[in-house]
Amino acid sequence: MPRRTATMLASTLMLIALLCAGVLIPVPYSEMSPGPTVNTLGDHEGEPVLQIAGHKTYPTDGHLNMTTVRVTSADFRMNLVEAVYGWLAHDSKIVPHDTLYPDGKTEEQSSQENAEEFSQSQESAKVAALKELGVPVKSWVIVSTVIKGSPAEGRLHAGDVIKAVDGTAVKQPSDVAKLVTRHKPGQKVVFTVVPAKDQAAAEKAHRTATSTQDVTITTAASDDSGARRAIVGISAGTDHTFPFTIDIKLADVGGPSAGLMFALGVYDKLTPGSLTGGKFVAGTGTIDDGGNVGPIGGIEMKTVGARDKGAQYFLTPADNCAAAAKDTPSGLTLVKVKTIGDALGALKDIRDGDTAALPKCTTGS
């Protein structure tokens, strides 16, 4: 066989082998891509996203779109060819598999966590919007979750209201851990609680339950490396009673990143006029009860998804600004926000056409 023909044949066989390897050999990566965007002021699957009863609402127009990121499933194993294609594509991002599913989490576990975060973000969005409007909201500290096999299992239950620990009144969730860790592992700690079932009955009767009971729990040692802390095996959270009904109807979405846009949607429906002035505004960001906006993941995918749907402005958490500004879709203005107040101020500038006054994202911010 002539040398040239042999060389070409060997090269061809090697190329085929490499292609086969690229298709057959899995790599430890996953893909993120733009997901659906939904107007919080509009309808989704035939019903309003925001449903408010017991309080006057006002007509709205324009868009206040929440944005999402689509990710590959936990069980999906990407091959090398798919990974390279994703790296080269403009509208996707390839990340280590453990970034999306850390510590070997299953898709079911991740979905459950995302659902819980989504539910909490809705509550915080309602609180932030009402506080901005000066509407009082009753809040209290609750048992959010109880770890299976922990000292608290069977003693405390999700939804129990924590009034005090060792006789010291609890004002916020972080107080619980501080009071428990004053103990050494093996010592007893006393929780003064209103059981969840009593609180639920009280809420149905439109009052706050006042009857309490003491629950004594023997602490255990944490599994943390280093100093062994006393724990009981719960996480504390916050629950609220609202003066009227606010329901957020949006299925198949998880995580906390829609909080800001939900809060703005609630605010818009409860106030006369239009927050957007008819403009197409999208955005993202977590929000806490105090109205502070936090960073999220997948910002580059969310800006692409928003612009593809027609967004003109994108409300961007300050901590995500630098990453988002590195590859801003053409025609989209990134607006930096740290609080719901910042967002409302930016929306006023957009409404008034004073875009020069907008705090824009830059690669250095």
N, C-alpha and C positions, 0 to 999 in steps of 0.2 A: 504494500500500500504506500503510495507517495506520502512523503512527510507532511506536506501541506494538508492533504485529505485527512491524515491521521490526527493532526493537530486540531482541525475543525471538528472532527468527530468527538475527540476527547473534550473539547470545550463545550460542545453541545450537550454531551452526556453530563458534564459537570453542572451546566446550567439547569438541566432537567432535575438533577439531584438536589440542587439548591432550592429550586422552586418547590419540589416535593417536600423538602424539609421545612420550608417556610410555611407551607399549607398544613403540614401534619404536626409540627412541633408547637405545643402551646407556650405562650410567654406570660409572665405574671403581670399583665396589664389589663386595664379596663378603659372603656371609652365614655366620655361625657360629650353630649351634644345639646343644642338648643331644644328645650321642651315647649309645651303649649304656654301661651300667655292668655290671661283671662281678665276682662274688664270688671273690676270690683263694683262698678256702678251699673253694670248690665246684668244680663241673664246668662246662665250656663245650664245646658241641657234642659231648657224649657222653664226654668224658674229663676227668680232673682238671686244673685249671689248674696246680697245683704237684705235681710228681712227684719224690719223693725216694727214692733207693735207696742201700743201704750204711750206713744209720744208722737208729736207732729213731725212729719218729714216734708222735704221740699224736693221739687223736680231738679234733676241734674242733667248735665250733658258732657260731651267730651269723653275722654278715657283716663282712667287711673288703673293701669294694668299691672297685676302681679305677674311675675315671670318665673319660669321653672327650668330645670335642667333634666334631661333624660340621661340615664346611665344604664350600662349593661348589667345584667343580672349577676348575682353572686356565683351562680353555677356556670356561667358562660366562660369558656376558656378561649381567649383570643389567640390567633396564630400570628406568626411573624409578619406575614403579608398584610393582614388586617391592621396590625400595629403600625407598620410603615405607611400604609395608606392613610390612617388616622393622623399620623404625625404631619403628613404633607397637606392634609385637608385644612381649609381655612375655618370651617364651621364645626370642628370637633377638637377634642383634646384628649390625649392619651396620658393616663396617670397610673401609678402603681396600684395593683388590685387592692392592696392593704389600705390604701388611702380611703377607698370607699367602703371596704368591709374589713375593719381592723380586728385583730385578735381572733380571726377565724369566724367572725359572725356570719350566720346564715342570712339569706335574703329575708326570711320570715322575721328574724330578730331585728334586722335593720329596718324593715317596714314598720314593725311595732314601735320602735324608738322614734321613727319619723312621724308616725301617727300621733304619738304622745306630744312630741315637740310642736306639731301643727296645732293640736288642740290648745296647748298652753299659749302659743303665739296668738291665737284668736282671742283668748281671754285677756292677754296683755294689751292687744290692739284695742279692745273695747274700753279697757280701763284708761289707757293713754288718751284716747279720743275724748272720753267723758271728762277726764281731769282737765284737758285743754279747754273744754267748754264750761268748766266750773260746776259740773254736775257731780255731786257726792257719790262715792261708791264705797260700800262696806267691804272690808277685807279682813281675812284672818289666816293664820298659819295652819296648815293641815299636814297629815301624813300623806305624802305623795305616792310612795311605793314602799313595800316591805319585802326584804330579800328572803327568798326561800331558805329555810334552815338556819336563819339568824335567831338571836334571842328574842326579837320582837315578834316573830311569827306566831300567830294565834293570840298574841297579847294586844298588839295594835293592828289597825286595819286601815287600808287606803281610804281617805276621806275623813278620818277622825280629826277633829279640831284640837290642836295642841294649845292649851291655855297657859301652861307653866311647866317648867322642869325643875324639880327639887324646890318648888315653891317660888321660883323666880319667874315672873311673867315673861312670856315670849311675844315679841313684837314683830319679828321677821324671821324667815326660814333659817338664816345663818346663826341665829341665837341658839337653835337647838343643838347643833354640833358643838358650839362653844361650851355649852353647859354640860353636855355629855362627856366631852373630853377633859373636863376638870377631874373626872374620876380616873382610877386605875382599872385595868381589866380585872374582872371578877367582883368589883364593887357594885352595889345596887344603886339604881337611879329611878326616881319617881316622876312619872308623867301624869299631869293633870289634864284630862281630855274630855271632850264631848264626843261620844261615839257617833260614827257617821250616820247610823240609822236615826238617831235622835235629831241630829242636825238637819237631815233630809225632811223629817216630819215638821220641824220648826220652820224651815223655809217654805214648805207647802202652806203653812198657816201664816206666812208673811211675818215671821218674827225670828229672832236669833235665840237658839236654845241656851238656857242658862244652867241647867243641871249638869254637873261634872262628876267624874269619878277618877280616882287615883289608880294608876297601874304601875306596879313595881317590877322592874326588869333588871336582871343581873347582866352587866356588860361583858363583852368578850373582847379579845385582842384583835386589832385589825391585821390584815395580811400585808400591809405596806412594809417595804424594806426599811430598815433603820428603826427609829423609835416606835414602839408598839402602843398605838392609841386605843383608848376605850371606845367601843362602838356598840350599838344595839341593833343595827341592820335596817335602818330606814333612811329614806330621803325625805326632806321636808319641802313643801311648796306653799303656794298661796291660792286661796279660793276667794271668790267674791260674790256679793249679792248686788244685782243691778236694779235700778229703780224702774226699769221697763225692759221689755224683751228685745234682744239683739241676737239674731241667728245668722250664722255664716254657712251657706250651703255650697260646698265645693268638694266633690268626691275625687278620689284617686290622686290626691296631692299630699305630700308629707314634708316634714321639716319646718323650721321656724322662720324661714326667710321672707314670707309674705306679710309679716306683722306690720311693717310700715304702711304698705298699700291698703291693708284692711282698715287700719286706723284712719287713714285719710278718707277712705270710702265712707266710713261711719260718720266722720266729721262732716263731709260734704252733704250727706243725706239729712243731717240734723240742723243744717244752717241754710238760710236763704241764699240764692244765687248759685253760681257755678265756680268751683275751685279752679277748674282748668281753663275757663273761658272758651270752652269748646275745643281746646287743643288735645292732641294725643300724647299723654304723659304715661310713661311706664316707670318701673323702679323695683327695688328690692331692699332688703334690710330687716334684720330682727328688730324687735322693739320690746322694751320692758315697761313695767307699770308706770315708770316715771317719764316715759316718752323718749328715752335715749335709744338711738339707732345703732345697731351693731353690725359687724361685717358678716359676710356669707361666703359660701364657696361657689365656684363656677361662674364668676362675674363675667368673664369673656363670652361664655355661651349665652348668658342672659341678655347681654347687650345686642348680640347678633339676632337672637330670637325676637327681641322687642323691635328692632329696626325692620326686620323682615315683615312684621305685622303692620308697620307704618308709624311707629313711635317717632316723635320729633325730639322729645326730651326724656332723659333717664335719670331718676333720682337715685344717687349712688352713695352708699355708706362711705364716710370719709376714709376709713381704713382700707377700702377697696379701690379708692380713686386712682392710685398710681398704677395698679395692675390693669384697670379698665382703660386708662388713657393710653396705654402702650399700643393698643390696636382698636381704636374707636371706629365703629362702622360709619361710613360716609353718610352725612345728613343727620346724625344723632348728636345732640348736645348732652354731655355728662354734667350733672349738677350735684355738687358735694353737699351732703347733709349729715349732721350729727344728732339732731333731735327732730321731733315732730314739729317743733316751732320753726326750725330751719326749713323744713319741707313746706310748711304753710307760707313762709315768707317767699320762698322760691316760686311757689305757685302764684302768688300775687304778682311777682315780677313777670311771669309768663303771661298771666291774664292781661296785665297792663301793657304788654309788648316791650317791657324794659329789659330785654335780654342781656344788655351790657352789664346790668347790675347782678346777674346771676353768679354765684360762687362756683366756677367751673373746675372740673378735675384736670389736673396736669400730671405728667409723668413724675414730677417731683413732690406730689402731694397725695 
